[in-house]
Amino acid sequence: MRRMLRAVAVAAVVTVALVLMVQGLGAQVYFEPTEEAVAEARHGAALIAWACVLLSAAAAYACLVMERSPWLGAALMAPVVLCGGLTAVMPESLWGVLAALVAVPAAAVAGLVILLRPGR
């Protein structure tokens, strides 16, 4: 029973983090650098940062406490490294948004695997 509750909790954290990541990446896209657009992009960067913190915690918990495969941890860290890293290094570019096309589904599948296969 505890394993299932842990798996549900990690899957919920992953879901919340991915929603924050997608909202933050959506706020990063603007066509004209108006004051409102830049402020929204800053808010989006904060959402991405929080999503990175949550995904890092979920990956660490899944690998260290739940003793899951390191591949699941790598899949959970993909949005952190690709989307979060590219947004932090190049905030004015859309590379972080494009990286989400690969990284977010990888983390979503990892969250589903954790949920559906609670492990040992």
All heavy atoms as an XYZ file, in Angstrom:
857
protein
N       0.816     -1.200      0.000
C       0.000      0.000      0.000
C       0.865      1.271      0.000
O       0.554      2.222     -0.679
C      -0.922     -0.044      1.226
C      -1.884      1.071      1.297
S      -3.097      0.899      0.001
C      -4.162      2.216      0.387
N       1.943      1.238      0.804
C       2.822      2.401      0.859
C       3.509      2.652     -0.478
O       3.716      3.791     -0.864
C       3.891      2.214      1.930
C       3.409      2.503      3.294
C       4.573      2.474      4.239
N       4.149      2.935      5.534
C       4.871      2.875      6.613
N       6.082      2.363      6.547
N       4.421      3.314      7.748
N       3.874      1.561     -1.159
C       4.522      1.719     -2.462
C       3.607      2.429     -3.435
O       4.031      3.286     -4.204
C       4.917      0.362     -3.028
C       6.100     -0.235     -2.377
C       6.488     -1.514     -3.091
N       7.076     -2.402     -2.123
C       6.789     -3.670     -1.970
N       5.916     -4.238     -2.768
N       7.371     -4.387     -1.060
N       2.348      2.057     -3.402
C       1.387      2.668     -4.326
C       1.184      4.145     -3.990
O       1.095      4.976     -4.893
C       0.064      1.900     -4.273
C      -0.892      2.306     -5.332
S      -0.152      1.981     -6.933
C      -1.415      2.590     -7.980
N       1.106      4.474     -2.702
C       0.952      5.875     -2.311
C       2.170      6.699     -2.706
O       2.042      7.843     -3.141
C       0.698      5.974     -0.810
C      -0.671      5.487     -0.330
C      -0.755      5.539      1.176
C      -1.765      6.299     -0.956
N       3.361      6.105     -2.559
C       4.569      6.800     -2.996
C       4.548      7.035     -4.497
O       4.913      8.106     -4.972
C       5.808      5.998     -2.640
C       6.139      5.986     -1.189
C       7.387      5.183     -0.967
N       7.634      5.014      0.446
C       8.477      4.150      0.945
N       9.167      3.354      0.143
N       8.643      4.049      2.242
N       4.131      6.004     -5.230
C       4.081      6.132     -6.689
C       3.073      7.193     -7.116
O       3.339      7.985     -8.028
C       3.738      4.785     -7.317
N       1.923      7.237     -6.460
C       0.913      8.249     -6.781
C       1.442      9.647     -6.443
O       1.231     10.595     -7.204
C      -0.412      7.948     -6.043
C      -1.375      9.108     -6.138
C      -1.046      6.680     -6.598
N       2.128      9.771     -5.318
C       2.669     11.074     -4.930
C       3.724     11.554     -5.929
O       3.712     12.722     -6.337
C       3.266     10.994     -3.522
N       4.609     10.667     -6.349
C       5.645     11.064     -7.322
C       4.998     11.407     -8.658
O       5.365     12.397     -9.302
C       6.700      9.949     -7.477
C       7.635     10.241     -8.632
C       7.489      9.787     -6.190
N       4.020     10.616     -9.083
C       3.331     10.899    -10.352
C       2.588     12.234    -10.279
O       2.554     12.982    -11.266
C       2.374      9.769    -10.700
N       2.019     12.565     -9.128
C       1.334     13.849     -8.974
C       2.323     15.009     -9.035
O       2.049     16.032     -9.672
C       0.556     13.875     -7.652
N       3.474     14.848     -8.409
C       4.501     15.894     -8.457
C       4.993     16.078     -9.889
O       5.168     17.214    -10.351
C       5.671     15.559     -7.495
C       6.862     16.461     -7.744
C       5.207     15.674     -6.057
N       5.192     14.977    -10.599
C       5.635     15.064    -11.996
C       4.579     15.769    -12.843
O       4.906     16.626    -13.676
C       5.954     13.662    -12.555
C       6.152     13.700    -14.056
C       7.196     13.097    -11.873
N       3.315     15.453    -12.621
C       2.236     16.089    -13.385
C       2.185     17.589    -13.126
O       2.093     18.392    -14.060
C       0.885     15.445    -13.035
O       0.960     14.040    -13.296
C      -0.237     16.051    -13.835
N       2.251     17.994    -11.873
C       2.236     19.415    -11.525
C       3.450     20.120    -12.134
O       3.332     21.221    -12.693
C       2.190     19.603     -9.993
C       2.475     21.041     -9.603
C       0.847     19.158     -9.452
N       4.606     19.479    -12.056
C       5.821     20.085    -12.605
C       5.729     20.246    -14.120
O       6.143     21.274    -14.661
C       7.041     19.235    -12.240
N       5.170     19.263    -14.800
C       5.054     19.371    -16.258
C       4.040     20.435    -16.660
O       4.237     21.136    -17.663
C       4.699     18.017    -16.862
C       5.813     16.975    -16.798
C       5.342     15.654    -17.394
C       7.068     17.461    -17.482
N       2.980     20.583    -15.896
C       2.017     21.657    -16.179
C       2.687     23.017    -15.991
O       2.535     23.919    -16.822
C       0.763     21.513    -15.289
C      -0.092     22.757    -15.330
C      -0.045     20.299    -15.713
N       3.450     23.171    -14.908
C       4.184     24.420    -14.690
C       5.194     24.673    -15.807
O       5.354     25.803    -16.273
C       4.910     24.392    -13.344
C       4.058     24.525    -12.094
C       4.922     24.349    -10.860
C       3.360     25.858    -12.068
N       5.872     23.610    -16.248
C       6.864     23.743    -17.307
C       6.215     24.220    -18.606
O       6.710     25.144    -19.259
C       7.573     22.401    -17.536
C       8.621     22.422    -18.625
S      10.145     23.263    -18.180
C      10.835     22.160    -16.982
N       5.102     23.616    -18.970
C       4.431     23.995    -20.215
C       3.880     25.421    -20.129
O       3.985     26.192    -21.085
C       3.331     22.968    -20.559
C       2.462     23.449    -21.701
C       3.955     21.629    -20.910
N       3.312     25.783    -18.987
C       2.824     27.159    -18.824
C       3.983     28.160    -18.894
O       3.862     29.221    -19.514
C       2.094     27.318    -17.499
C       0.730     26.699    -17.486
C       0.035     26.898    -16.137
O       0.670     27.246    -15.141
N      -1.258     26.671    -16.120
N       5.090     27.829    -18.268
C       6.248     28.715    -18.301
C       6.832     28.845    -19.693
O       7.205     29.937    -20.125
N       6.887     27.739    -20.416
C       7.408     27.799    -21.784
C       6.460     28.565    -22.698
O       6.895     29.269    -23.608
C       7.654     26.396    -22.312
C       8.843     25.666    -21.687
C       8.850     24.213    -22.109
C      10.147     26.335    -22.041
N       5.162     28.444    -22.458
C       4.199     29.217    -23.236
C       4.331     30.705    -22.990
O       4.138     31.513    -23.901
N       4.677     31.073    -21.778
C       4.859     32.495    -21.465
C       6.148     33.047    -22.070
O       6.295     34.257    -22.202
C       4.867     32.701    -19.951
N       7.077     32.174    -22.426
C       8.341     32.606    -23.019
C       8.184     33.065    -24.469
O       9.054     33.743    -24.995
C       9.362     31.462    -22.978
C       9.827     31.103    -21.600
C      10.734     32.149    -21.018
O      11.534     32.736    -21.719
N      10.609     32.389    -19.728
N       7.082     32.677    -25.103
C       6.884     33.002    -26.514
C       6.168     34.344    -26.626
O       5.054     34.506    -26.132
C       6.055     31.904    -27.215
C       5.809     32.270    -28.659
C       6.740     30.565    -27.098
N       6.841     35.301    -27.241
C       6.211     36.592    -27.531
C       6.795     37.116    -28.836
O       7.905     36.754    -29.239
C       6.384     37.592    -26.383
C       7.801     37.904    -25.989
C       8.511     38.912    -26.626
C       8.429     37.197    -24.975
C       9.809     39.207    -26.264
C       9.718     37.480    -24.615
C      10.406     38.479    -25.261
O      11.695     38.759    -24.898
N       6.018     37.936    -29.519
C       6.419     38.412    -30.839
C       7.005     39.822    -30.818
O       7.785     40.179    -31.663
C       5.225     38.353    -31.797
C       4.730     36.958    -31.981
C       3.553     36.538    -31.394
C       5.462     36.047    -32.722
C       3.106     35.239    -31.557
C       5.025     34.756    -32.895
C       3.844     34.346    -32.311
N       6.575     40.598    -29.856
C       7.053     41.967    -29.757
C       7.499     42.208    -28.316
O       6.759     41.922    -27.373
C       5.921     42.926    -30.128
C       6.369     44.336    -30.365
C       5.209     45.176    -30.885
O       4.363     44.643    -31.612
O       5.168     46.348    -30.535
N       8.695     42.722    -28.098
C       9.199     42.888    -26.734
C       8.585     44.083    -25.994
O       9.272     45.025    -25.614
C      10.703     43.049    -26.930
C      10.850     43.619    -28.287
C       9.712     43.056    -29.092
N       7.282     44.019    -25.789
C       6.626     45.067    -25.015
C       6.892     44.831    -23.531
O       7.391     43.777    -23.130
C       5.113     45.080    -25.279
O       4.574     43.824    -24.848
C       4.811     45.307    -26.750
N       6.537     45.810    -22.742
C       6.759     45.701    -21.304
C       5.982     44.531    -20.698
O       6.487     43.798    -19.843
C       6.336     47.020    -20.640
C       6.907     47.220    -19.267
C       6.621     48.621    -18.769
O       6.979     49.581    -19.459
O       6.028     48.718    -17.682
N       4.741     44.348    -21.155
C       3.919     43.253    -20.635
C       4.466     41.900    -21.059
O       4.460     40.940    -20.284
C       2.467     43.387    -21.108
C       1.737     44.592    -20.573
C       1.941     45.814    -21.456
O       2.331     45.659    -22.631
O       1.728     46.923    -20.957
N       4.924     41.797    -22.297
C       5.451     40.524    -22.796
C       6.715     40.122    -22.053
O       6.904     38.954    -21.704
C       5.710     40.617    -24.290
N       7.575     41.090    -21.791
C       8.813     40.797    -21.073
C       8.507     40.410    -19.631
O       9.121     39.491    -19.076
C       9.772     42.002    -21.151
C      10.982     41.805    -20.263
C      10.199     42.227    -22.593
N       7.533     41.070    -19.008
C       7.142     40.710    -17.639
C       6.545     39.310    -17.601
O       6.823     38.533    -16.676
C       6.146     41.727    -17.098
N       5.754     38.967    -18.606
C       5.183     37.619    -18.667
C       6.275     36.580    -18.899
O       6.223     35.477    -18.343
C       4.136     37.539    -19.773
C       3.397     36.228    -19.778
C       2.289     36.182    -20.806
O       1.891     37.245    -21.312
O       1.818     35.078    -21.093
N       7.279     36.927    -19.696
C       8.397     36.009    -19.919
C       9.188     35.789    -18.629
O       9.644     34.680    -18.358
C       9.305     36.544    -21.015
N       9.339     36.836    -17.818
C      10.008     36.673    -16.519
C       9.204     35.752    -15.602
O       9.766     34.920    -14.894
C      10.206     38.031    -15.847
C      11.435     38.717    -16.305
C      11.780     39.892    -15.395
N      12.241     40.985    -16.239
C      11.623     42.126    -16.423
N      10.509     42.379    -15.784
N      12.120     43.035    -17.224
N       7.882     35.929    -15.612
C       7.019     35.047    -14.819
C       7.134     33.609    -15.332
O       7.156     32.662    -14.537
C       5.574     35.538    -14.882
C       4.614     34.669    -14.140
N       4.603     34.578    -12.770
C       3.653     33.825    -14.575
C       3.667     33.727    -12.390
N       3.079     33.257    -13.472
N       7.201     33.447    -16.640
C       7.378     32.116    -17.225
C       8.689     31.483    -16.807
O       8.753     30.279    -16.547
N       9.738     32.281    -16.733
C      11.030     31.758    -16.287
C      10.964     31.288    -14.836
O      11.577     30.280    -14.473
C      12.112     32.816    -16.455
N      10.209     31.988    -14.006
C      10.038     31.554    -12.617
C       9.258     30.241    -12.550
O       9.590     29.357    -11.746
C       9.325     32.634    -11.811
N       8.235     30.108    -13.382
C       7.481     28.842    -13.426
C       8.369     27.688    -13.872
O       8.297     26.582    -13.325
C       6.284     28.979    -14.369
C       5.136     29.877    -13.920
C       4.073     29.957    -15.005
C       4.542     29.374    -12.621
N       9.223     27.943    -14.846
C      10.149     26.911    -15.322
C      11.129     26.528    -14.212
O      11.435     25.352    -14.025
C      10.883     27.395    -16.586
C       9.900     27.510    -17.751
C      12.031     26.467    -16.950
C      10.452     28.198    -18.965
N      11.582     27.501    -13.458
C      12.505     27.221    -12.357
C      11.841     26.341    -11.292
O      12.449     25.378    -10.807
C      13.006     28.515    -11.736
N      10.600     26.652    -10.943
C       9.882     25.823     -9.974
C       9.634     24.415    -10.516
O       9.738     23.427     -9.772
C       8.567     26.465     -9.557
C       8.757     27.513     -8.527
C       8.633     28.855     -8.683
C       9.131     27.306     -7.159
N       8.915     29.497     -7.505
C       9.213     28.569     -6.552
C       9.412     26.179     -6.396
C       9.571     28.718     -5.219
C       9.764     26.351     -5.067
C       9.837     27.605     -4.485
N       9.327     24.322    -11.793
C       9.130     23.002    -12.399
C      10.428     22.198    -12.360
O      10.404     20.985    -12.102
C       8.644     23.156    -13.838
N      11.553     22.859    -12.582
C      12.843     22.175    -12.519
C      13.138     21.660    -11.113
O      13.654     20.551    -10.943
C      13.953     23.100    -12.991
S      13.915     23.432    -14.755
N      12.801     22.450    -10.116
C      13.001     22.017     -8.727
C      12.138     20.790     -8.426
O      12.614     19.803     -7.850
C      12.685     23.171     -7.751
C      12.599     22.681     -6.318
C      13.717     24.268     -7.882
N      10.872     20.830     -8.831
C       9.976     19.702     -8.568
C      10.405     18.442     -9.315
O      10.382     17.337     -8.757
C       8.541     20.070     -8.946
C       7.837     21.067     -8.036
C       6.482     21.438     -8.618
C       7.674     20.490     -6.645
N      10.805     18.590    -10.573
C      11.244     17.423    -11.342
C      12.548     16.849    -10.795
O      12.728     15.629    -10.776
C      11.391     17.785    -12.820
C      10.094     17.901    -13.594
C      10.350     18.455    -14.982
C       9.391     16.565    -13.683
N      13.444     17.705    -10.350
C      14.695     17.217     -9.749
C      14.410     16.441     -8.462
O      15.003     15.386     -8.223
C      15.637     18.378     -9.452
O      15.985     19.037    -10.636
N      13.506     16.955     -7.655
C      13.140     16.251     -6.420
C      12.463     14.918     -6.724
O      12.743     13.903     -6.068
C      12.224     17.129     -5.573
N      11.590     14.896     -7.722
C      10.912     13.644     -8.092
C      11.906     12.625     -8.630
O      11.816     11.432     -8.308
C       9.831     13.924     -9.128
N      12.866     13.071     -9.431
C      13.866     12.148     -9.966
C      14.747     11.593     -8.850
O      15.038     10.392     -8.822
C      14.716     12.855    -11.012
N      15.163     12.456     -7.937
C      15.995     12.002     -6.823
C      15.234     11.022     -5.943
O      15.774      9.983     -5.541
C      16.475     13.199     -6.007
N      13.974     11.316     -5.657
C      13.177     10.427     -4.815
C      12.950      9.087     -5.508
O      13.046      8.028     -4.874
C      11.841     11.084     -4.479
C      11.043     10.321     -3.456
C      11.306     10.478     -2.104
C      10.044      9.438     -3.825
C      10.599      9.770     -1.154
C       9.330      8.728     -2.893
C       9.607      8.895     -1.553
O       8.907      8.185     -0.619
N      12.644      9.124     -6.797
C      12.380      7.883     -7.525
C      13.623      6.998     -7.580
O      13.529      5.778     -7.430
C      11.877      8.184     -8.931
N      14.774      7.603     -7.795
C      16.002      6.807     -7.920
C      16.580      6.393     -6.571
O      17.016      5.253     -6.414
C      17.050      7.579     -8.708
S      16.659      7.728    -10.445
N      16.593      7.297     -5.612
C      17.266      7.009     -4.344
C      16.376      6.308     -3.328
O      16.817      5.372     -2.661
C      17.826      8.302     -3.753
C      18.875      9.017     -4.612
C      19.266     10.325     -3.959
C      20.070      8.132     -4.846
N      15.142      6.744     -3.193
C      14.271      6.172     -2.174
C      13.468      4.994     -2.725
O      13.404      3.934     -2.109
C      13.324      7.258     -1.600
C      12.353      6.662     -0.605
C      14.135      8.362     -0.950
N      12.875      5.178     -3.893
C      12.066      4.108     -4.480
C      12.914      3.068     -5.209
O      12.394      2.031     -5.613
C      11.032      4.702     -5.445
C      10.008      5.570     -4.768
S       8.872      6.337     -5.937
C       7.880      4.945     -6.419
N      14.199      3.343     -5.379
C      15.151      2.446     -6.031
C      14.700      2.047     -7.434
O      14.754      0.889     -7.820
C      15.409      1.206     -5.169
C      16.025      1.526     -3.844
C      16.226      0.305     -2.983
O      15.740     -0.785     -3.348
O      16.863      0.449     -1.934
N      14.265      3.043     -8.201
C      13.860      2.800     -9.584
C      15.063      2.913    -10.499
O      16.145      3.321    -10.094
C      12.782      3.809     -9.998
C      11.527      3.779     -9.163
C      10.879      2.398     -9.099
N      10.525      1.875    -10.398
C       9.326      1.879    -10.923
N       8.328      2.372    -10.253
N       9.109      1.377    -12.104
N      14.871      2.581    -11.743
C      15.947      2.581    -12.726
C      16.506      3.986    -12.933
O      15.762      4.970    -12.926
C      15.400      2.056    -14.055
O      16.325      2.250    -15.080
N      17.810      4.095    -13.148
C      18.382      5.410    -13.465
C      17.828      5.998    -14.764
O      17.868      7.209    -14.954
C      19.880      5.130    -13.588
C      20.114      3.853    -12.880
C      18.848      3.079    -12.954
N      17.317      5.153    -15.636
C      16.715      5.653    -16.874
C      15.474      6.480    -16.580
O      15.201      7.455    -17.291
C      16.374      4.502    -17.824
C      17.589      3.906    -18.429
C      18.167      2.701    -18.109
C      18.413      4.487    -19.422
N      19.288      2.514    -18.857
C      19.463      3.593    -19.679
C      18.379      5.684    -20.125
C      20.451      3.852    -20.603
C      19.365      5.937    -21.060
C      20.385      5.029    -21.287
N      14.714      6.095    -15.569
C      13.553      6.908    -15.190
C      14.002      8.256    -14.641
O      13.389      9.290    -14.930
C      12.706      6.181    -14.146
C      11.859      5.030    -14.673
C      11.162      4.330    -13.524
C      10.868      5.516    -15.682
N      15.066      8.244    -13.866
C      15.611      9.505    -13.371
C      16.108     10.388    -14.501
O      15.895     11.608    -14.494
N      16.744      9.776    -15.503
C      17.221     10.545    -16.654
C      16.054     11.119    -17.449
O      16.107     12.261    -17.916
C      18.087      9.662    -17.544
N      14.994     10.338    -17.600
C      13.817     10.836    -18.326
C      13.141     11.970    -17.561
O      12.654     12.925    -18.168
C      12.826      9.704    -18.571
N      13.118     11.877    -16.240
C      12.539     12.966    -15.443
C      13.413     14.212    -15.463
O      12.912     15.327    -15.337
C      12.317     12.511    -14.004
C      11.191     11.508    -13.779
C      11.191     11.030    -12.334
C       9.859     12.098    -14.149
N      14.706     14.030    -15.633
C      15.619     15.174    -15.658
C      15.756     15.798    -17.047
O      16.350     16.870    -17.178
C      17.006     14.747    -15.159
C      17.058     14.465    -13.671
S      16.653     15.890    -12.666
C      18.077     16.907    -12.963
N      15.209     15.166    -18.070
C      15.332     15.702    -19.433
C      14.757     17.115    -19.564
O      15.421     17.996    -20.122
C      14.685     14.749    -20.435
N      13.550     17.400    -19.047
C      13.067     18.783    -19.142
C      13.894     19.766    -18.320
O      14.031     20.931    -18.699
C      11.634     18.717    -18.614
C      11.245     17.307    -18.662
C      12.503     16.522    -18.543
N      14.458     19.294    -17.226
C      15.274     20.173    -16.390
C      16.516     20.604    -17.161
O      16.852     21.790    -17.226
C      15.672     19.467    -15.073
C      16.638     20.316    -14.268
C      14.438     19.125    -14.266
N      17.181     19.638    -17.769
C      18.428     19.923    -18.472
C      18.154     20.676    -19.771
O      18.788     21.695    -20.050
C      19.192     18.608    -18.748
C      20.395     18.856    -19.627
C      19.609     17.963    -17.438
N      17.203     20.175    -20.560
C      16.976     20.774    -21.880
C      16.191     22.076    -21.792
O      16.675     23.135    -22.203
C      16.259     19.777    -22.783
C      17.070     18.534    -23.157
C      16.213     17.566    -23.950
C      18.298     18.920    -23.931
N      14.985     22.015    -21.270
C      14.130     23.219    -21.245
C      14.634     24.243    -20.232
O      14.799     25.420    -20.550
C      12.693     22.834    -20.922
S      11.980     21.682    -22.108
N      14.877     23.789    -19.020
C      15.343     24.707    -17.987
C      16.721     25.255    -18.271
O      16.984     26.448    -18.101
N      17.615     24.391    -18.719
C      18.968     24.829    -19.014
C      19.031     25.799    -20.181
O      19.703     26.820    -20.119
N      18.313     25.478    -21.261
C      18.322     26.369    -22.418
C      17.631     27.695    -22.118
O      18.035     28.738    -22.618
C      17.667     25.685    -23.615
C      18.505     24.587    -24.259
C      17.681     23.828    -25.288
C      19.748     25.160    -24.889
N      16.600     27.660    -21.289
C      15.925     28.897    -20.914
C      16.831     29.758    -20.031
O      16.836     30.977    -20.153
C      14.604     28.595    -20.187
O      13.779     27.829    -21.061
C      13.885     29.854    -19.802
N      17.602     29.121    -19.167
C      18.506     29.882    -18.297
C      19.686     30.450    -19.072
O      20.103     31.586    -18.845
C      19.006     28.994    -17.164
N      20.227     29.674    -20.010
C      21.406     30.107    -20.753
C      21.042     31.105    -21.847
O      21.740     32.103    -22.045
C      22.139     28.885    -21.351
C      23.259     29.311    -22.280
C      22.684     28.011    -20.244
N      19.949     30.821    -22.566
C      19.522     31.682    -23.683
C      18.060     32.088    -23.489
O      17.166     31.510    -24.107
C      19.681     30.944    -25.006
C      21.101     30.574    -25.326
S      21.257     29.736    -26.910
C      20.577     28.135    -26.556
N      17.773     33.051    -22.611
C      16.376     33.387    -22.308
C      15.620     34.011    -23.475
O      14.396     33.957    -23.513
C      16.482     34.359    -21.133
C      17.856     34.885    -21.178
C      18.702     33.841    -21.828
N      16.318     34.597    -24.423
C      15.646     35.259    -25.542
C      15.364     34.327    -26.716
O      14.713     34.720    -27.677
C      16.500     36.430    -26.042
C      16.723     37.498    -24.998
C      15.437     38.209    -24.624
O      14.620     38.453    -25.510
O      15.265     38.502    -23.429
N      15.848     33.078    -26.670
C      15.655     32.182    -27.807
C      14.508     31.211    -27.531
O      14.040     31.065    -26.405
C      16.942     31.419    -28.117
O      16.994     30.215    -27.421
N      14.084     30.527    -28.564
C      12.995     29.551    -28.447
C      13.505     28.122    -28.400
O      12.718     27.188    -28.548
C      12.023     29.723    -29.614
C      11.226     31.019    -29.632
C      10.329     31.081    -30.852
C      10.401     31.150    -28.373
N      14.795     27.916    -28.187
C      15.331     26.566    -28.139
C      14.748     25.763    -26.973
O      14.529     24.565    -27.095
C      16.852     26.588    -28.067
C      17.484     26.924    -29.365
C      18.157     28.064    -29.668
C      17.473     26.135    -30.558
N      18.572     28.034    -30.975
C      18.156     26.862    -31.538
C      16.940     24.901    -30.884
C      18.343     26.374    -32.828
C      17.119     24.426    -32.169
C      17.813     25.148    -33.125
N      14.514     26.408    -25.850
C      13.903     25.715    -24.722
C      12.499     25.243    -25.031
O      12.086     24.158    -24.612
N      11.761     26.041    -25.789
C      10.405     25.660    -26.186
C      10.459     24.488    -27.164
O       9.673     23.540    -27.066
C       9.665     26.867    -26.803
C       8.294     26.467    -27.300
C       9.562     27.993    -25.794
N      11.391     24.531    -28.086
C      11.529     23.425    -29.044
C      12.004     22.141    -28.367
O      11.598     21.044    -28.747
C      12.483     23.821    -30.167
C      11.957     24.887    -31.119
C      13.037     25.277    -32.121
C      10.717     24.404    -31.833
N      12.850     22.257    -27.376
C      13.321     21.083    -26.649
C      12.193     20.417    -25.873
O      12.245     19.219    -25.594
C      14.455     21.468    -25.707
N      11.160     21.174    -25.559
C      10.023     20.608    -24.830
C       9.286     19.560    -25.650
O       8.633     18.682    -25.083
C       9.056     21.717    -24.425
N       9.406     19.623    -26.959
C       8.751     18.625    -27.806
C       9.290     17.225    -27.561
O       8.591     16.240    -27.794
C       8.910     18.999    -29.277
C       8.243     20.302    -29.704
C       8.610     20.638    -31.144
C       6.744     20.200    -29.531
N      10.508     17.121    -27.089
C      11.113     15.823    -26.785
C      11.124     15.552    -25.286
O      10.824     14.451    -24.833
C      12.559     15.773    -27.339
C      13.259     14.500    -26.927
C      12.542     15.927    -28.840
N      11.466     16.559    -24.509
C      11.721     16.363    -23.085
C      10.449     16.155    -22.269
O      10.412     15.310    -21.374
C      12.507     17.545    -22.541
N       9.407     16.915    -22.555
C       8.179     16.806    -21.760
C       7.503     15.446    -21.947
O       7.104     14.812    -20.958
C       7.236     17.996    -22.054
C       5.879     17.785    -21.425
C       7.856     19.285    -21.540
N       7.374     14.922    -23.174
C       6.809     13.570    -23.301
C       7.666     12.499    -22.625
O       7.126     11.535    -22.072
C       6.742     13.340    -24.809
C       6.660     14.689    -25.393
C       7.497     15.555    -24.496
N       8.983     12.658    -22.638
C       9.845     11.685    -21.960
C       9.564     11.669    -20.460
O       9.457     10.603    -19.850
C      11.314     12.013    -22.224
N       9.426     12.843    -19.860
C       9.132     12.914    -18.428
C       7.721     12.414    -18.128
O       7.486     11.783    -17.095
C       9.305     14.334    -17.927
N       6.774     12.674    -19.032
C       5.409     12.189    -18.826
C       5.365     10.667    -18.862
O       4.680     10.034    -18.039
C       4.482     12.776    -19.878
N       6.090     10.063    -19.777
C       6.139      8.601    -19.845
C       6.807      8.040    -18.592
O       6.351      7.033    -18.039
C       6.862      8.147    -21.134
C       7.197      6.669    -21.096
C       6.002      8.464    -22.344
N       7.853      8.684    -18.125
C       8.513      8.234    -16.897
C       7.564      8.321    -15.706
O       7.532      7.417    -14.858
C       9.763      9.054    -16.632
N       6.767      9.386    -15.628
C       5.771      9.492    -14.560
C       4.728      8.401    -14.649
O       4.302      7.847    -13.625
N       4.310      8.058    -15.854
C       3.350      6.962    -16.025
C       3.956      5.623    -15.633
O       3.279      4.787    -15.023
C       2.861      6.908    -17.472
C       1.778      7.894    -17.844
C       1.494      7.830    -19.339
C       0.516      7.624    -17.057
N       5.209      5.399    -15.972
C       5.869      4.147    -15.596
C       5.959      4.038    -14.080
O       5.713      2.973    -13.509
C       7.260      4.048    -16.253
C       8.075      2.920    -15.659
C       7.117      3.862    -17.750
N       6.304      5.115    -13.421
C       6.368      5.109    -11.960
C       5.001      4.824    -11.376
O       4.859      4.076    -10.399
C       6.943      6.430    -11.432
C       8.424      6.514    -11.752
C       6.712      6.574     -9.932
C       9.048      7.844    -11.447
N       3.955      5.386    -11.956
C       2.598      5.200    -11.445
C       2.097      3.784    -11.684
O       1.531      3.156    -10.795
C       1.647      6.209    -12.081
C       0.197      6.150    -11.624
C       0.107      6.473    -10.141
C      -0.637      7.110    -12.431
N       2.313      3.274    -12.888
C       1.746      1.971    -13.240
C       2.563      0.788    -12.757
O       2.029     -0.306    -12.597
C       1.558      1.897    -14.763
C       0.584      2.926    -15.340
C       0.525      2.805    -16.844
C      -0.786      2.753    -14.727
N       3.846      0.996    -12.526
C       4.717     -0.057    -12.009
C       5.393      0.427    -10.750
O       6.513      0.930    -10.807
C       5.740     -0.446    -13.059
C       5.092     -1.005    -14.321
C       6.078     -1.679    -15.148
N       6.814     -2.606    -14.312
C       7.294     -3.755    -14.727
N       7.152     -4.098    -15.954
N       7.965     -4.543    -13.933
N       4.733      0.328     -9.614
C       5.262      0.906     -8.364
C       6.632      0.387     -7.948
O       7.303      1.017     -7.166
C       4.210      0.561     -7.320
C       2.982      0.272     -8.079
C       3.407     -0.230     -9.409
N       7.063     -0.729     -8.454
C       8.424     -1.199     -8.150
C       8.477     -2.158     -6.998
O       7.506     -2.818     -6.634
N       9.653     -2.232     -6.396
C       9.946     -3.225     -5.364
C       9.303     -2.919     -4.060
O       9.179     -1.940     -3.532
C      11.455     -3.319     -5.167
C      12.150     -3.551     -6.452
C      13.632     -3.409     -6.273
N      14.201     -3.299     -7.607
C      15.367     -2.815     -7.863
N      16.104     -2.368     -6.905
N      15.823     -2.763     -9.075
